Amino acid sequence: MRAVFARHQHEAEQLTIVLSGARVFNFDDEEVKLTAGEAILIPGNKPHGAFVPEDAGETQTYNLFSPVRKTLPSA
């Protein structure tokens, strides 16, 4: 089973660093696949979604938000 993060947006900028495995981010005009050691900076209020590909294995990411998010999306 793979993790799926529904399309959403938030005021905070988001920096995601993939520590292991892979994650694919979906934007209006592109799809970006990141693997271990890669990072992406998503501007605030930019709609996006994401998923972990089935063949990614165990995936771990580190996510930073600026300003700090007051609430997190429910899983």
ZIQUIKA-V732874 format. One record per helix or strand of 3 or more residues. SS is the DSSP state (alpha for helix, beta for strand). FROM is the first residue (numbers start at 1). TO is the last residue. If there is no record, write none. Layout:
<<SS;FROM;TO> <SS;FROM;TO>>
This chain:
<<beta;4;8> <beta;13;20> <beta;22;26> <beta;31;35> <beta;39;42> <beta;48;51> <alpha;54;56> <beta;60;66>>
